[in-house]
Amino acid sequence: IMKTTARRPGILSLSLLSVSLLTVNVMLTSNQRLRHLSSSSSSSSFSSSASTTSSLSTEPLLECFDATTETTFRVPFSQFYNSSFLIETDARDTSTRTKRKRKRKRKRKEATPLRCRHDFRNSTVFFHVGKAGGGTFQTHQRAHRLRLRPVHPSPSSRIVDRLVSLDASSPELLVVNVRDPIDRFVSAFRWRLLRLCSPDDERERGKRGGAAEADRRCKISEELEEEERMLRATYRSDPNVLAEALCDDGDDGTRREKARRDMTRMGHSATLREWLDFLVGDHVSGIPTVGLRELWVVPLETPPGADDEPQFERHVDRLLLSLLRSKYGRDPDVMRRIRRTFDEVNTTVGVGSRHSAADYYYQDESDKDNDDGDNDGIRNADDNTRQTPFHNLNSNTKQNSNANPNSNSTRAIKPAAAKTLSPLGECCLARYYLDDYRLIQTMLFNPEDYDTRHDAASTTKMIPPILPNAHPVLQRACSWGENAHHRYLCQRDLKSMIERRAKYLDVQQGSCRRVVKGDDADGG
């Protein structure tokens, strides 16, 4: 064009006019496709009869985010959950044989399945704490079509800066999965032994590999080799050896200090306090109220005397439904349909707890006014309709918990795993994670929200004092339940983590060796 216009200046005007017309044509085509997505996209799957079309027009509309097209639009409810529905999108030719062909890539139309999501990425952040049920949480989240912004395997300073920023568009909700710190340690120790390549390992080696591939692939790198030698050689593949080393006072405390450093070198070693450190300290008073408004915890715990199955999966379903309620709660018809869809997904895919989604909510909005703190306002589950937990049905999860004791499923990570520890090792770990237990205690200590009606005979054991200068959202960590009973179950699980370690958390009783020796003398 430059050579031509040098000889014929009139050509430049024609060239610019051609470019302008092409741009207008592209814009019109894009707008037409967006209108096709938002209004008439149901024709390819749902226009088989006039009755189907009329039923769609009466359905409530949901906000659909489609990752394929990176667009957000509104679609009828049934279309939102219909993965076989096809839309026309632009795709690029994937041929990459030569540079010349790559330069000549052209857009072409193709039929793409519509994959709608409830998009919470801008408003909700999920801190996926390792070995605390985070994989289970994300499996439920994907099955029920929710998108949150996950952070894993360690805290992200960029996300933390957004949570405490003055920007009005920063996330307002932080979701954190919480597990007893000692149980997390044992699970992480065993998991790293499984994932890291041993010298005589016959599995395929590489720097990467998902958890679902642990049976055929192991991870290896220069840094990982040092971690593997530490776990297998230094601590003899025994989590109790590392745990007891945390209390070793010999050699002027050299071995104890080395053990504390080694704890930080192990994968999934970030403590709960490290994850939530930005919410504790003198700087908390300077955190603006524009950003983070709520923190919701999902506890993984089986309290003594409770059912064999942890409440974790029920907590996850309740929390996801609470998120959807915050978005569609003004429309009772939408929420009824969503709860019904939850049950259908749990039954079809095998994802979910033994109880239906309807069990988590009142039968009628008017029942809320009659809530007396008991479970009377909640529908009882029918034993004949209870579903087997997802980790025994869904082949797409990480691993089958019965085949692999290191699986991240909730059945495989019960507190019973900590029985491999000696009393001394358990005490040493409790003292090492003291700040984590204090943080959990802080989540419980909210006089306005803590429900004593279910626990009138006893109060929370204030063994580790609550953390000073804690952000108010920490004390509302269990406030996301739809009624008093749901909040009580969340608080009960957190409280159980404290009470199971209470005798070791009281530092006024002296050193761990003294506490354990006293238990032996008393026959404990």
Long-range contacts (C-beta under 8 A, 24 or more apart in sequence): 33-88, 33-89, 33-90, 34-71, 34-73, 36-87, 36-88, 37-66, 37-69, 37-71, 37-73, 37-87, 38-73, 38-74, 38-75, 41-75, 41-79, 41-85, 41-87, 41-114, 42-75, 42-76, 42-79, 42-85, 44-85, 44-86, 44-87, 45-79, 45-82, 45-84, 45-85, 45-86, 46-78, 46-79, 46-85, 60-331, 60-333, 60-334, 60-337, 62-116, 62-118, 62-328, 62-334, 63-118, 63-119, 63-327, 64-114, 64-116, 64-117, 65-116, 65-117, 65-118, 65-119, 65-147, 66-114, 66-115, 66-116, 66-117, 67-115, 67-117, 67-147, 68-112, 68-113, 68-115, 69-112, 72-119, 75-114, 75-116, 77-334, 77-337, 79-114, 79-116, 80-116, 80-145, 81-116, 81-145, 81-341, 82-114, 83-113, 83-114, 83-115, 84-113, 85-113, 85-114, 86-111, 86-112, 86-113, 86-114, 87-111, 87-112, 87-114, 88-112, 116-145, 117-145, 117-146, 117-147, 118-145, 118-146, 118-147, 118-323, 118-324, 118-327, 119-147, 120-146, 120-147, 120-148, 120-149, 120-173, 120-323, 120-327, 121-147, 121-148, 121-149, 122-149, 122-169, 122-171, 123-171, 123-172, 123-173, 124-148, 124-149, 124-171, 124-172, 124-173, 124-174, 124-175, 124-323, 125-149, 125-150, 125-151, 125-159, 125-162, 125-163, 125-171, 125-173, 125-174, 125-175, 126-150, 126-151, 126-175, 126-176, 127-151, 127-155, 127-174, 127-175, 127-176, 127-177, 127-275, 127-276, 128-152, 128-153, 128-177, 129-176, 129-177, 129-178, 129-179, 129-184, 129-270, 129-272, 129-275, 130-184, 130-188, 130-267, 130-268, 130-270, 131-179, 131-184, 131-187, 131-188, 131-191, 131-268, 131-408, 131-413, 132-177, 132-178, 132-179, 132-184, 132-300, 133-177, 133-179, 133-298, 133-300, 133-312, 133-316, 133-408, 133-410, 133-413, 134-177, 134-408, 135-211, 135-397, 135-398, 135-408, 135-409, 136-312, 136-313, 136-316, 136-390, 136-391, 136-397, 136-408, 136-409, 136-410, 137-177, 137-298, 137-316, 139-351, 139-390, 139-394, 139-396, 139-397, 140-313, 140-316, 140-317, 140-320, 140-351, 140-352, 140-390, 141-320, 143-345, 143-346, 143-349, 143-351, 143-352, 144-320, 144-341, 144-342, 144-345, 144-351, 146-320, 146-323, 146-324, 148-175, 153-267, 153-268, 153-270, 154-270, 154-274, 155-270, 155-274, 155-275, 155-277, 160-278, 162-291, 163-278, 163-291, 163-292, 164-278, 164-287, 164-288, 164-291, 164-292, 165-288, 165-290, 165-291, 166-288, 166-290, 166-291, 167-290, 167-291, 168-290, 170-290, 170-291, 170-292, 171-291, 171-292, 172-291, 172-292, 172-293, 172-294, 173-292, 173-293, 173-294, 173-295, 173-296, 173-323, 174-292, 174-294, 174-295, 174-296, 174-473, 175-295, 175-296, 175-297, 175-298, 175-319, 176-272, 176-275, 176-276, 176-295, 176-296, 176-297, 176-298, 176-477, 177-297, 177-298, 177-299, 177-300, 178-272, 178-297, 178-298, 178-299, 178-300, 178-440, 178-443, 178-494, 178-497, 179-299, 179-300, 179-301, 179-413, 179-497, 180-301, 180-415, 180-418, 180-497, 180-500, 180-501, 181-271, 181-272, 181-429, 181-433, 181-436, 181-437, 181-497, 182-418, 182-421, 182-426, 182-429, 182-430, 182-433, 182-501, 183-413, 183-415, 183-417, 183-418, 184-268, 185-239, 185-243, 185-429, 185-433, 186-239, 186-417, 186-418, 186-420, 186-421, 187-406, 187-413, 187-417, 188-266, 188-267, 188-268, 188-269, 189-231, 189-239, 189-242, 189-266, 190-239, 190-405, 190-406, 190-417, 191-267, 191-268, 191-406, 191-408, 192-227, 192-228, 192-231, 192-266, 192-267, 192-268, 193-231, 193-232, 193-237, 193-406, 194-404, 194-406, 195-219, 195-267, 196-220, 196-224, 196-227, 196-228, 196-231, 197-224, 197-225, 197-228, 198-228, 198-232, 211-398, 211-399, 211-408, 212-397, 212-398, 212-399, 214-398, 214-399, 214-404, 214-406, 215-399, 215-404, 226-265, 227-265, 227-266, 227-267, 230-262, 230-265, 230-266, 231-266, 234-262, 235-262, 239-420, 239-421, 239-425, 240-420, 240-421, 240-422, 240-425, 243-421, 243-422, 243-424, 243-425, 243-426, 243-428, 243-429, 244-422, 244-424, 244-425, 244-428, 245-428, 246-428, 246-429, 246-431, 246-432, 247-424, 247-427, 247-428, 247-431, 247-511, 247-512, 247-513, 260-432, 263-432, 271-433, 271-435, 271-436, 272-436, 272-439, 272-440, 273-435, 273-436, 273-439, 276-439, 276-474, 279-470, 279-471, 279-473, 279-474, 280-439, 280-442, 280-467, 280-469, 280-470, 280-471, 280-474, 281-469, 282-469, 284-469, 284-470, 284-471, 285-469, 287-471, 292-471, 292-473, 293-473, 294-473, 294-476, 294-479, 294-480, 295-471, 295-473, 295-474, 295-476, 295-477, 296-322, 296-477, 296-478, 296-479, 296-480, 297-443, 297-477, 297-478, 297-490, 297-494, 299-490, 299-493, 299-494, 299-497, 300-410, 300-413, 300-493, 301-415, 301-493, 301-494, 301-496, 301-497, 302-414, 302-415, 302-496, 303-492, 303-493, 303-495, 303-496, 304-496, 304-500, 309-353, 309-354, 309-389, 309-410, 309-411, 310-410, 310-414, 311-489, 311-493, 312-410, 313-352, 313-353, 313-389, 313-390, 313-410, 314-353, 314-355, 314-360, 314-489, 315-489, 315-490, 315-493, 317-342, 317-346, 317-352, 317-353, 317-357, 317-360, 318-360, 318-480, 318-481, 318-482, 318-486, 319-480, 321-357, 321-360, 321-361, 321-482, 322-480, 322-481, 322-482, 325-482, 332-365, 335-361, 346-387, 346-390, 347-387, 349-390, 349-394, 350-387, 350-388, 350-390, 350-392, 350-393, 350-394, 351-390, 351-394, 352-387, 352-389, 352-390, 353-387, 353-389, 354-381, 354-386, 354-387, 354-388, 354-389, 355-381, 355-386, 356-381, 356-385, 360-482, 360-486, 361-482, 362-482, 362-483, 368-483, 371-483, 371-484, 373-451, 373-453, 373-454, 373-484, 373-485, 373-488, 374-485, 375-485, 377-483, 378-483, 378-485, 415-500, 423-516, 423-519, 424-512, 424-513, 424-516, 426-501, 426-504, 427-504, 427-512, 427-515, 427-516, 428-512, 430-501, 430-504, 430-505, 431-504, 431-505, 431-507, 431-512, 434-464, 434-505, 434-507, 435-467, 437-463, 437-464, 437-497, 437-498, 437-501, 437-505, 438-464, 438-465, 438-466, 438-467, 439-467, 439-474, 440-494, 440-497, 440-498, 441-465, 441-466, 441-498, 442-466, 442-467, 442-470, 442-474, 442-475, 443-474, 443-475, 443-477, 443-478, 443-494, 444-478, 444-491, 444-494, 444-495, 444-498, 445-475, 446-475, 446-476, 449-475, 449-476, 449-478, 449-479, 449-487, 450-491, 451-484, 451-487, 451-488, 451-491, 453-484, 454-485, 454-488, 454-492, 455-488, 455-492, 460-495, 460-498, 461-498, 461-499, 461-502, 463-498, 463-502, 463-505, 463-506, 464-498, 464-505
